[in-house]
Amino acid sequence: MEFRIAPEVAARFPGIEVHAVRAQGFLAAAGKLDHAAPLRAAVAKVSGLGIDREKLAAYPPIARWREAYAALKVRPSAFRASIESLLRRALGGADLALPIASVNLYNAVSLDVLAPMGAYDIAKLPPEPMLLRFADPARDRFTPLGGKAEDFSLNPDLVVYASGNIVLCWGFNHRDNVETALDAQSDDIVFFSEAVDAEGGLSSANAIAEVRKRLMDVGVACSETAVAIKSDPSFAL
């Protein structure tokens, strides 16, 4: 799998960092992965941080993403980074557990480290390299997971993960494409975490390292962690 940050995105967001790790043979070890209890523990942990849910937009790990989303020409209060949405749900007492171990894993780590995370099923990805680039409304198509395409308009300021003309994730990490999202049969998985500044980059690096550790501990074959930044914008996994 090849990945690259488009130069236009790096110019608009010079502090951009995308961290990733590839995990192969996930299903063989999934039964040994304790994913529900760590997710519950992560929810309990953030509940004890004293974060005011009503003032979450001003919380530093969230505020940096609010600023980034404003630059995408979308309403940050309506279209939130995945970490804000996840944190809001956790602070509101929602049950975050899903019947998909890989998703529970990265949601637990996302809350533990307070960094956005996402993942893709490599078997479902188009053959073209994956890019973090601006949307092309005339050519791109997007089929959102758990939503309607008309609610997720594409504009030239919107940053998306894409392969060819297929948008894999809308608005940095806001919403996955149903065609490439993880399911209970995903076996070859690439996990991502991105940031728009150095402080967030450290959290993203820690998140990917933690996912890799938890998977390696139960015998999943993982790549070395990879990172793309403005000065070195590509990697292959």
Salt bridges, closest charged atoms under 4 A:
GLU17 OE1 - HIS19 NE2 2.85
GLU84 OE2 - ARG66 NH2 2.74
GLU84 OE2 - ARG80 NE 3.50
GLU84 OE2 - ARG88 NE 3.03
ASP112 OD2 - ARG214 NH2 2.98
ASP136 OD2 - ARG139 NH1 3.95
ASP140 OD1 - ARG133 NH2 2.82
ASP157 OD1 - ARG12 NH2 3.16
ASP157 OD2 - LYS73 NZ 3.43
GLU179 OE2 - ARG141 NH1 2.76
ASP183 OD2 - LYS124 NZ 2.81
ASP188 OD2 - ARG22 NH2 2.59
ASP197 OD2 - ARG64 NE 3.07
GLU199 OE1 - ARG64 NH2 3.24
GLU210 OE2 - ARG214 NE 2.71
ASP217 OD2 - LYS213 NZ 2.98
GLU224 OE2 - ARG212 NH2 3.30
